[in-house]
């Protein structure tokens, strides 16, 4: 018996000695790996001096990741400059909202349709650049996939970052409604999208009902879920394309999944993302800074991938408010923050980001 105990003890000692050891300093550095990012746009033609200045500015304030809306040729030229400065570049892609898309414009049948039967290419809800493709049309879906495929050929991206991957806002934030002379205390048909003929046909095959005939379509959980599924399956197919080429897939999303479902038909807790960037623009909803913490915490609870809290700089009156929002985001479980936008920030705001990037 004693011999058996000695053998077992010896095996335990050997296993412990051969187990991978954690580097204490490495563990500590990982715990402080709180990301600071910013969204920005790129011109169609690459200008080296402009990008060197932008990237130097980001680095000086502690920003390490940049989400760039630009074409693949420009991104390919930005990445080496970013690498030299230790910065990561994400390809920020407008997904279903495709203003002035020269390929899509040739296919009016690809565009989303509202409850009044109006096509998004012809009827622009809210603003002229709202030109939404339908996730229910195979041609539109394939076009979007091809846009992702083009970005997968860009070497060195931190991720392909989806935006506008939803429907038109059926309900705007409370602070935005007066700008359009609206009181959206119900779902108005001109802003209620997803009624593409193919969507209605597919729904009718399952339920033997045409949602266009519903007196109160907002009360049909089946009709809402059917539209949610069209976006979710598209996103997950895009994720597969990205992952097949060893690219990560991230997305800018509405504040937290339940709110996203109601306002823009977006169920991002059903998506197989590598990370999400919920846009926690509290002023759009007439909410306070504590609301940022609530939305962050809810998002963290709902998904099993990292959350980076999107913060809207004009929403903060002082650097102190920005600092409070960043600290609260981290406290509630965010893996980082993304600023919209770090371009043209006042020096006191820059100093706040710099200080927190070194501390958190």
KAKA-V358881 format. One line per field, one symbol per residue. phi: phi as a letter, one per 40 degrees, with the letter a starting at -180 (. if undefined). Layout:
phi=???
//
This chain:
phi=.ccccccccccccccccccccccdcccccccbcccbbacabbccbcbcccccccccccccbgcbbbcbcacdccdcccdcccdcbgbbbbccbccccbcfccccdcbdccccbcccgcccccbccgbcccbccccccdccccccccccdccccccgccacbcbfbabddcbcddccdccbgbbccaccdcbcbhcddcccccccccbfacdccccbcccccccccdcdccccccdcccccccccbgbcbbacbcdadcccdccbfbbcccccccabbccccdccbfbccdccccccccccccbbbcbbccbcdccbcbdcccccccccccdchccibbcbbccgcccccdcccddccccc
//
